[in-house]
Amino acid sequence: MITATQRKELEKIKPPKYREKVKNYLSKNGHDFSLETIQKVYSGKRKNLTIEKAIVAVFRNYMKDQQAIDNNINNLIDDINSDFP
């Protein structure tokens, strides 16, 4: 079950429309859960290991994408600063 403390930390990296992304992730892996069930698991009202694993995977992928974008932007800024003294 996702605890309140864990949820507080997850809120820092929660992707937009995470429920839909989790639902799509689950669908690709042969599972069909409602958005309501996904929300209940995320909010800690229900326990489902399959959905919890999907939430972790979706949030991790989102965080990695955000970090990659941040790194690309920082590299671009470094390139701009080195080309234009």
N, C-alpha and C positions, 0 to 999 in steps of 0.2 A: 504494500500500500504506500502511496506517496504521502509523506507526512507534511505537516504545515511548514516545518523548517525547510524541508527539501523543496516544497512548492515556492517558498519565499526566494530561494536561490534560483530556481528555474525561471521565475518571473523576470530575472535580469536578462535572460537570453531567449525568452519566449518569442517564437516566430509569429508573424501575423498569420491569422487564419490557421493556427496550429492544429485545430481539430480536423479541418479538411485535409491538411497535410498528413496527419496521423492516419486518417481514414484511407487516404490514397495509398500510403505505405502498407497498411494492413491488407488492402485489396490486392496489391501486387504480390503479396505473400499468401494469398488464398483465404483471407479472413474477411468477414463482413460484420462490422459493428456499427451501431448508430452513433451519430455525433453526440447524442445525449449520454450514451454509455461511456464514450471517451471522456466527456466532460466530468462524469461522476468519478471515473478512475482518477483523473487529474486532480479533482478537488478533494480526493481522499474519502469519498463516500462509498466507494466500491473497490474491491480488489480484483485485479485481473492481470496476471503476469504477462500475457501476450500484449495487452494494450500498454502496460508499463514499459516493456521493452521497446515497443514502437515509439512511445513518447520520447524515451531516451535517445533512440536512433535519430528521430526527426530533429530534436533539439540539438544533438551533437552535430548533425550535418549542417544545420542552420548556423551554428556557432563557427564551424570550420569555414563555411562560405563567407561569413562576415569577416573572419580573420584574414582570409585570402584577399578579400576586397580591400581591407585596411592596409595590408602589406603592399598590394599593387598601387594604391594611392600614395603611400609613403615612398615607394620606389619612384613613382612618377614625379613627386615633389622633389626628391633627391636629384633626379635627372634634370629637372627644370633648374634647380638651384646650381647645379654644376655647369650647365650650359650657359647660364646667364648670370655671370658674377656681379 
